[in-house]
Amino acid sequence: MPPPNEQRRAQLTDAAIDLLVESGVHGVTHRAVDRRAGLPAGTASNYFRSREALLVATAGRVVERHQADMADAARAEPGPASGDGVQRAVDLIAGSLLLAAGPHRARYLAIFELRLESLRRPSLAAALDELMAAMASFTSGHHVDLGLDIPPAAIPPMLVMYGGALFALVTGPVEAVTREAALRLAVAIVEGGLAAARSV
């Protein structure tokens, strides 16, 4: 059996992201995803046998796109560089917050919808926890590649604080998403992560 068409999977999960933002979890059905993606009826169910599998794949798509954004940031600053690694971490996190809460706002609204739904779906919660663990590992490696002065023990609390900051920006007024606000939050994230790592 040939491997699934990854482009088609992406098309379906991107459609599910749009539906999550517009209608919440209850609006995400196989039929609705097919319609939104402009694909024949039954396509989504061929790729995702259950609604839960569709929701998990959609969460995975958000994480995949987030990692691609981080990789783009790394390419803009390839390899370790001289200078204050902590300040560079602040700048990168501020840029990430601006991108996530601005042009990519919908995908993070979608992941928050999924996180709330996971309170009622243990298997979705487990899948999201696995994705977050993979994200922590990816982020740690990303920091090493860039030569940032962030110890591994700081990464988990930084991810929690990043998630909280992003939630505030994404669910608040669009006009509150400014470079200054993102920088203040990024400083708090980095300083809080470093303080947590020192206390371990």
N, C-alpha and C positions, 0 to 999 in steps of 0.2 A: 504494500500500500504506500503510495507516495506521501511525503511529508506534507503537512497542512500548508496552505498558501499563507505565508507570514504577512504579506501585504493585505490580504483579505482579512486576516485576524485583526490587524491594526485598524482597518477600515471599520470593522464591526465594533471594536472596543472604543474607538474614537466617537462613533455614533452613540454608544452607551454613555460616554462621558457627557455629551451634549444633553442627553435625556435626563441624566442624574441632576444636572443643573436646572433644567426646565421644570421637571416634574417630580424629582426625588426618586427614591429607590422604587416606589410602586409604579412609576412610569417606565421602568426598564423591564421590558418583556422581549422575548425572542422576536415576536411579530413587530413590535415597535422599533426594535433595532434594525430589522430588515428594511422597514419603511424608511427610517431616517438615513440609512446607508445607501438607499436606492438599489437594493439587491433583491433577488427573487425570494419569495416566501419560503421559509425552511432553511435558508442559508445559515442563520445564526445557530439554529438548533443542530445543524450538522457539525459546527465547530465547537459548540458548547452544549453538552447534553442536558444540563440542568440550568436553572436560573442562577443558582448559587455559583456554578462554574463560570457563568458569564460575568457575575459580579466580581469574582476573584480575578479573572483575566483582565477586567477593567481596572482594578486596583494595580495589577502588575503593569499595565500599560502606562499608568500615571508614573509609577516608579521608574520604568524604562525611559520615559521622556525626561524625567527629572535628572536621571543619570547622564543622559545625552547632553543636557544643559551644562552639567558640571564638567563633562569632558570637553565641551566647547570652551568653557572658562579656562580649563587647564591648557588647551591648545593656544589660547591667547597669551598664556604665561608659561611656556613649556619648561619643565625641569626646575630644579631648585635654583633659587636666585638669592643674591645677597640682599641685606636689608632686614627690617624688622618683620619677622614672620608673623607675629601676633597682629600687627597692623595690617598686613596683607590678608590675614584670615578675616579680620573685620571688614575690609573692603570687599572681599569675595562674598561673604555672607550678606552684606548689605546689597550688593548687586543681585544676588540670588533672590533675596526677598522682594526687591523691586520687580524683577522679571516674573516671579511667581505670582505676586499680588496684582501685577499689571497685565501684560499681554497674555499670561497663562493662567489668569484668575479662575477660569472655568474648571480646569483640571484639578485644582486644589479644592474648590468647592465640592467637586465630585468625590474626592478622597475623604473629605470630612463627612459627607453623606454616608459613605460606605462604613466609616468608623462608627458612626452612630448606629447604623443597621447591624453592625457586628455585635452590639450588645444583646441582640435577640437571636443571633445566629452563631453558635459556638464554632462551627467549622470555618465561617468567614473570619471570625476573630483570630483563629489559629493561623489562617493563611495571611492575614494582615500582619500578625506578629512575626511570621517568617520573613515577610517582605521587609519589615522594619529592621530586623536583625541583619538581613543582607545589605540594607541601606547603610547601617552602621559600619559594616565591614568595608563597603565601597568608599564611604566617606573617609575612614581612617587611611585607606590606601591612597586616596586622592590627596589628602594632606601630606602624606609622606612624599608622594611624587612631586609636590610643589615645594617641598622643603619648609613647611610651616612648623612653627614651634608649638605644636599642640600635642600633648601626650595622649596616648590612646584612651586613658581613663577619663579624659575630658569629653570624648566624643558622645557617649550615651546621654549625659545631661545636656550637652549642647543640642542634640537632636530633639530632645523633649522641649527645650526652650525655643528652638527654631520653630517647632510645630505650634507652640502657643503663640509666638509672635506672628506667624503666618496666618493662624486662625483669626487673630485680631485684625490684621490688615485685610484679609480676604472678605470677612463678614462685616467690616466697617465701611464707612463712606469712601468712595473711590478717591475723592479729593484728599483724603488723609494719607494716601500712599505717596509719600514724598521721599526724596533722597535723604533729607535730614532725619525723618522719622525712621527710615531703614537703618541709617548709621547708628542712631541711638540704640535701637534694638540689637544691632549686631555687636556693639560694644558690650551690652549687657549679657548677650549670649556667650561671647568669648570669655569675658571676665568671670561669669558664673561657672562656665565649664572648667576653667583653670582652677578656680577656688574649690570646686567639687573634687577635682583630681588631687589637689594638695591634701584634702582631708581624708583621702582613702588610706 
